[in-house]
């Protein structure tokens, strides 16, 4: 492992602490009784406190030091005086341990009393401190100059997402996003629980990938010797519970879809789905707008939210527009009664990329997505989808070509999807069979598997039911003004880190020689390495293959340099 100069120095300090009899990683409990926030909010001059956290800044003034300690709720200033910390003749704890062996990022615990400095800062006058954890890598701390300009900020997205633990330490605003995420889940649970609905859990590993049209992740169960699929949706299991007699069930589910990744899609994501018996999609629209108004207030203290250049208001009620009217408004084309061939030609004439695998539902979806979706900025319910787009949805009570379905659009993105659920088992089977025909035709978004157990459940009878699904990751994006889903996931999926080549000991030795003095003659470097001819040839061949070194020929002189 190649260590930087800073990492070597910190390891030396680690050893020095141990030589002084100090355990850099003590196991015993540290009796914290205040956070930084609590100490400042309930400030009393002379009040004794015990706090712990990371050292984030230090100003050494010789016999005294000022430092800044960061814990889970913020920062508080510390004042350490040599003669207070070390009242006797032995000043090691202050002079050596704190001033020389403590680095930025180290965890310490301090006991002391609160006081106000001459400039009015609330501070802890430390009477004793305990080393709690030595950090072996330096934090990428930003620096601010006298004009307020920030340098060396930890802002590279790939590094931030890959090392979220560092991101959370040095970018406090990131932590606020995830605190709001938790507030959103808490608010939604409270809303549902107070309405009398029950939170449940359904399987993540499923024998059939059902409930949505998506490509699943596939695994294998060794004992049963069968393939299993990671959940793409929990819909069919929740409906089974409605069949079983529950009036209202909901679940926050981790779903997995083996598809593309972009700023609004992660292969692992969180959805909330709720199903309520004896309701329809009209009732669910009203419930949804009341739910989101409540959640926005609980998360941000207001129904208004900023998303990019847009101001969005989640206050109920929301506009309601049929899909047919939306397409007619933005394209001038009426989809009512059109055949698949007519829809195909209409989409082509609009400049939409189409192919022969697309059925009516897919073609209408493409027209709406390309020409209409982005126009809906304020929360808007798009209702009454064509039957071909909604295989699990009840036929519309007034028009059998349509279904009782809505999607909620905000800033041109869908954040909720709801149905009057299909509970006719014969109709459901026909819909499944139509999906199988589309899958056979080549539509990779159509579900080509019939869930016979779900159909059996419907045959035992499911009451009229309305269901709603909300993408929780996307919703918190809107509530925190983040355009990328990676910003609202603690650990978004990343490509594996690119690692350097594995080198042999001989190759490493030659690299070290060149790091000490680059651009050496081939003969001199070979002599310094003291390797046999066979080992030398193998090492040089390997370094050249890895692209780490090259031999520069100038007449009779041959020189080795690092790339």
ABEGO torsion letter per residue (X at the ends): XBBBAAAAAAAAAAAAAAAAGBBABBABBBBBABBAAAAAAABBBGBBBBBBEBBABBBBAEABBBBBBBBAAEBBBBBBBAAAABABABAAAAAAAAAAABBBGBBBBBBEBBBBBAAGBBBBBBABBBBABBBABBBBBBBBBAAGBBBGBBABAAAAAABAAAAAAABAAAAAAAAAAAAAAAAAAAAAAAAGBBBBBBBABBABBBGBBBBBBBBBBAAAGBBBBBBABAAAAAAAAAAAGBABBBBBBBBBBBBBBBAABBABBBBBBBBBBGBBAAAAAAAAAAAAAAAAAAAAGBABBBBEABBBBABOBBBBBBAAAAAAAAAGBBABGBBAAAAAAAAAAAGBBBBAABBAAAAAAAAAAAAAAAABABBBBBBGBBAAABAABBBBAABAABBBBBBBBBGGBBABBBBBBBABAAAAAAAAAAAAAAAAAGBAABBABBBAAAAAAAAAEBBBBBBBBBBAAAAAAAAAGBABAAAABABBBBBBBBBBBBBBAAAAAAAAAAAABBGBBAAAAAAAAGBBAAAAAAAAAAAAAAGABBBBBBEABBBBBBX
